[in-house]
Amino acid sequence: MTFARGEVAASILAPHYDAVRDVFSDYVPEGEEEPLSRLKRTRLLVEESVRDSDRHYAGCRDDGLQIILAPAAAELPPATLIAIIAHEFGHAADFAYPGSWLFLSQGDPARWVDGVEGKRGTKLRSLWSERDDDQVEWTADSIVQTITGWKVGYCGRCMLQCFQGGQRRPAGLR
Ligand SMILES: [Zn+2]
């Protein structure tokens, strides 16, 4: 079934996107006084290009300032859509604040470590840029957990993000 294309899809996706963005951009990390206001500038682009496989509905630019949703995402159940958008904002928070989050392990919230100076800070930033693809994906979900308090799981045949049930993201899932 395909009903949501172009502007119709955008009008369905935008309110969900805005609601999730507000949660992330209003979040004040531990030890900080200001929220993650860079994420207020993260724009939504509704575009087909991101849909290159059955499980790809979304993507985040590597500066964290643009999230792309495929028009087909408008046909997903709202809970699934919200979990997918939250995962992308996990990436956005990671990319817009490079080296500021410490990934501990899957299932644990990421820790905010911005402001670490000197040798330890340099080491953290170089580790951040050397992460492999799985670590980048797991970090996004850990940041979601820190900010929303919800664990991201992976559900169904396509292993889409979900907040209820599901399993941990397997290594190699793309
Ligand atoms: Zn991802």
Boltz pocket constraint, residues with backbone or C-beta under 6 A from the ligand:
constraints:
  - pocket:
      binder: B
      contacts: [[A, 87], [A, 91], [A, 137], [A, 140]]
      max_distance: 6.0
